[in-house]
Amino acid sequence: MVHEIERKIELEIERNRIRVSIFYGEDEQVIKLNIEEARELRKKLDKVLEDYSQRKQVRID
């Protein structure tokens, strides 16, 4: 029997930082980013998501 572990991502603002909390089952990973790091992460995520969308559209026969 396989148990599926739910993953949850939360974002919070802390004074000068963005706190990213990733919960996976009972485990938790916390990353604190300054504003520039958060903006860079956003740019990279946008690029990766766009690349992913384009690859899904490519039909492989």
ABEGO torsion letter per residue (X at the ends): XBBBBBBBBBBBBBGABBBBBBBBEABBBBBBBBAAAAAAAAAAAAAAAAAAAAAAABBBX
